[in-house]
Amino acid sequence: EIKIGNAKYVTLDDKTASAETIDSWSETTFQKTVKIEGKEYTVTRLGLVRYVKNIPDSVTSIGRLIECSNITIPDSVTSIGDMYRCSDITIPDSVTSIGSSMCDCSNISIPDSITMLNGIYRSTLTIPASVTTIKEISGEDGILCLRMESAIPPALAKATRLAKDDMLIVPEGAAEAYKKHPVWGKFKNISEDPRLNKDSAPASKGNAGSNKEISELKKELNELR
């Protein structure tokens, strides 16, 4: 292994290497290639990533993003692990899986390539209609704001710690379906937005704008608390 700046690089095989953040409180800049013992390796995997400023276009998988914002994820990436306190990030269509949890996240543009999400906790997110299964959602003493692009409630196994300020926004005409759902119906605040209707639903790459609208609502709610 070798340490360069705030990153540690470890070989994966005779051609590739992985990298991760060393100091959790300093900014990290990753290199696309790195020399270890005189041999050059291409960085294809990132482990724990915190306060990162760049992600090389050689990377195909990211283990965990922590407190990252305003970064560009390249089309080379196909999988992302946990996301914690991340904001203002567009996830490309090349990504087909997001790991076990998205916590304290906002303005994350989730692509139509995602069909399942595991855990969503106290986050402000737009969920594309491509997502048909969500394992768990929770307010967890924060505010959970979900904007659903599907008029048909996705399969949801568990919803916990939902408070009156937690918001579920659904397409026009879909509120009743969500209210009658045994799990989605636990939301005390379910409203409709005609802009989410199937025929006029924004493309997933426009989710960031929709999330921004929810962020403003979230701010208003915080001021009222």
VENQUI-V920513 format. One record per residue. N is the residue number from 1. RES is the residue in three letters. PSI is psi as a letter, one per 30 degrees, with the letter a starting at -180 (none if undefined). Layout:
N | RES | PSI
N | RES | PSI
This chain:
1 | GLU | l
2 | ILE | k
3 | LYS | k
4 | ILE | j
5 | GLY | b
6 | ASN | g
7 | ALA | k
8 | LYS | k
9 | TYR | k
10 | VAL | k
11 | THR | k
12 | LEU | e
13 | ASP | a
14 | ASP | g
15 | LYS | f
16 | THR | l
17 | ALA | l
18 | SER | l
19 | ALA | l
20 | GLU | l
21 | THR | k
22 | ILE | e
23 | ASP | j
24 | SER | f
25 | TRP | g
26 | SER | l
27 | GLU | k
28 | THR | k
29 | THR | k
30 | PHE | k
31 | GLN | l
32 | LYS | e
33 | THR | l
34 | VAL | k
35 | LYS | k
36 | ILE | j
37 | GLU | h
38 | GLY | f
39 | LYS | k
40 | GLU | k
41 | TYR | k
42 | THR | k
43 | VAL | j
44 | THR | f
45 | ARG | k
46 | LEU | k
47 | GLY | c
48 | LEU | k
49 | VAL | k
50 | ARG | k
51 | TYR | h
52 | VAL | k
53 | LYS | f
54 | ASN | l
55 | ILE | j
56 | PRO | k
57 | ASP | g
58 | SER | f
59 | VAL | k
60 | THR | f
61 | SER | k
62 | ILE | k
63 | GLY | e
64 | ARG | k
65 | LEU | k
66 | ILE | k
67 | GLU | h
68 | CYS | k
69 | SER | l
70 | ASN | h
71 | ILE | l
72 | THR | k
73 | ILE | k
74 | PRO | l
75 | ASP | f
76 | SER | f
77 | VAL | k
78 | THR | f
79 | SER | k
80 | ILE | k
81 | GLY | b
82 | ASP | l
83 | MET | k
84 | TYR | k
85 | ARG | h
86 | CYS | k
87 | SER | l
88 | ASP | h
89 | ILE | k
90 | THR | k
91 | ILE | k
92 | PRO | l
93 | ASP | f
94 | SER | f
95 | VAL | k
96 | THR | f
97 | SER | k
98 | ILE | k
99 | GLY | a
100 | SER | f
101 | SER | l
102 | MET | j
103 | CYS | k
104 | ASP | h
105 | CYS | l
106 | SER | l
107 | ASN | h
108 | ILE | j
109 | SER | j
110 | ILE | k
111 | PRO | l
112 | ASP | f
113 | SER | f
114 | ILE | k
115 | THR | f
116 | MET | k
117 | LEU | k
118 | ASN | d
119 | GLY | k
120 | ILE | j
121 | TYR | k
122 | ARG | h
123 | SER | l
124 | THR | j
125 | LEU | l
126 | THR | k
127 | ILE | j
128 | PRO | l
129 | ALA | f
130 | SER | f
131 | VAL | j
132 | THR | f
133 | THR | k
134 | ILE | k
135 | LYS | e
136 | GLU | k
137 | ILE | l
138 | SER | k
139 | GLY | e
140 | GLU | h
141 | ASP | g
142 | GLY | a
143 | ILE | k
144 | LEU | k
145 | CYS | j
146 | LEU | k
147 | ARG | j
148 | MET | k
149 | GLU | f
150 | SER | k
151 | ALA | f
152 | ILE | j
153 | PRO | k
154 | PRO | l
155 | ALA | k
156 | LEU | j
157 | ALA | e
158 | LYS | k
159 | ALA | k
160 | THR | l
161 | ARG | h
162 | LEU | k
163 | ALA | l
164 | LYS | f
165 | ASP | f
166 | ASP | k
167 | MET | k
168 | LEU | j
169 | ILE | k
170 | VAL | l
171 | PRO | l
172 | GLU | k
173 | GLY | f
174 | ALA | f
175 | ALA | e
176 | GLU | e
177 | ALA | e
178 | TYR | e
179 | LYS | e
180 | LYS | f
181 | HIS | k
182 | PRO | f
183 | VAL | e
184 | TRP | e
185 | GLY | f
186 | LYS | f
187 | PHE | k
188 | LYS | f
189 | ASN | j
190 | ILE | k
191 | SER | l
192 | GLU | l
193 | ASP | j
194 | PRO | f
195 | ARG | f
196 | LEU | f
197 | ASN | k
198 | LYS | e
199 | ASP | f
200 | SER | g
201 | ALA | k
202 | PRO | l
203 | ALA | l
204 | SER | e
205 | LYS | f
206 | GLY | g
207 | ASN | e
208 | ALA | e
209 | GLY | e
210 | SER | e
211 | ASN | e
212 | LYS | e
213 | GLU | e
214 | ILE | e
215 | SER | e
216 | GLU | e
217 | LEU | e
218 | LYS | e
219 | LYS | e
220 | GLU | e
221 | LEU | e
222 | ASN | e
223 | GLU | f
224 | LEU | f
225 | ARG | none
